[in-house]
């Protein structure tokens, strides 16, 4: 549970000044999640998400996740996932991207507080057949700490912080910025359990980049609906 606190220390201690002006933006993310238990340990999970950017005025992307959650025990979960992404370009066309993710999540409940630590490894290619760099995969590690509090039977406020570590990105600012942290994401939200099969999640997300040539800060209002079938 101390991984992201260690990363925060590294971030505060080693962050070097960036001369580039930070671009500001705001948007909205809307997500639908469908879950189905295949057995006592394995859940099939499908996500559909839609995002707006440029102050809610332009479509950013759509994506579909298909994955499973494998519960090793009550403390440990492993989740392999495939993501298909359609990201809209300025010219109106779409960039097609494919991502593989592997999550390892450790969770511990202490009275009304639930702490979880997630480590994600992701690898992605984009425009595989239409770009000269399409076959060069980008690779990241993402470290996320989540704190939830059982306020009432159906209401759970939470806070999470996630740091992204760039292993390799041959398409963007790499290799200059490879092997380093360059993004932090903070989320404050509340989950509401409608019933045993339906829940809704409302959140505010603030994300900022650092130590890269074109940093950006974004402010996101999000809504997520989850259905268990």
Secondary structure as UniProt FT lines:
FT   HELIX           3..14
FT   STRAND          23..37
FT   STRAND          42..53
FT   TURN            54..57
FT   STRAND          58..71
FT   STRAND          76..88
FT   TURN            90..91
FT   STRAND          94..110
FT   TURN            111..112
FT   STRAND          113..126
FT   TURN            128..130
FT   TURN            132..135
FT   STRAND          138..150
FT   STRAND          155..168
FT   TURN            170..177
FT   STRAND          180..193
FT   STRAND          198..209
FT   TURN            213..214
FT   STRAND          216..228
//
